Amino acid sequence: MISQHSQLVSIGLPTFNRVATLKRALDSLLAQTYNNFELIISDNASTDDTEKICLEYSQKDDRVKYFRQEKNIGMIRQFDFLVTNIKGNFFMLASDDDWWHPNFISILKEVLDKHPQYGIAMSSLRQVHEDGSLMNEVIYDGLNNLSTFSHSRVFDAVVWKNPPAHFFILGLYRIEILKKLFWEPAPIVLGGDKIIMYEAALFTRFYSVPDVLWVRTSSFVPDAQRYTGEYKKIFIDKWAYIKHIKVSISRLFRSPNISLARKFYLLPIKIIVLFYAYRKHLIREMFPNVFQIFKRMSRSGN
């Protein structure tokens, strides 16, 4: 049996043209106090100096494994690529413009070691703008302690972002949980990562740590303008939210991970929650003229 201290943690880092922040992200990951990890970088055919930087790091540290895609395969396919190339007992997805406390992995792994009934762990976080100014903090404590939530409450937290449980997509996973969540490729639709989290919420337990161990960078530029290629098409699709609901329902009912009891008793209620949460977007997509009339009426009423 592999000891807990010798278990390998796989870190997946997708990147594309982010030389301004890439070194900071790499430095904070390589400075983790839990040092038995592999850092797998998937370069999505960057056109800047990303390749040069990654090769420098891989030559200095043999824990860094660099892969360069021949062409831009899109963000979601990068995630699939990383998942199929990991060897660890645990996995975390990393963003190329974020920063992690040196104890991020060690603390999250420790709680998963102590609590085998939980499949994913995540710390509290601080969100900052690209210029470093504070956006907000998300503290998973007190009434926002997801460790105490039922499967139903975690699902609602992912949907309503209260507290923002969708951030657990970037938490630490047991590898067996991650592999099961990717029983089919991640859906290429708006909010594909949230759909994975919907399934995770009804499948496994989320453990939240109150300490702020992660700093997430949020761009001033809207996603529809920031991304290119296939991923950009997702944001400008006029049926984006209808597809999100359709794919969510299909994936959740077909999931081999969600018990039949939850599918029968809980999932129908959660489907209603999804429709209600996205009602304005769905009305806008299905009845654009009616939506504009109500929007004008609302403005005139104010």
Secondary structure by P-SEA (a helix, b strand, c coil): ccccccbbbbbbbbbccccccaaaaaaaaaacccccbbbbbbccccccaaaaaaaaaaaacccbbbbbbcccccaaaaaaaaaacccccbbbbbbcccccccaaaaaaaaaaaacccccbbbcbbbbbcccccccbbbbcccccccccccaaaaaaaaacccccccccccccccaaaaaaaaccccccccaaaaaaaaaaaacbbbbbbccccbbbbbbccccccccccaaaaaaaccaaaaaaaaaaaaaaaaccccccccccccaaaaaaaaaaaaaaaaaaaacaaaaaaaaaaaaaac
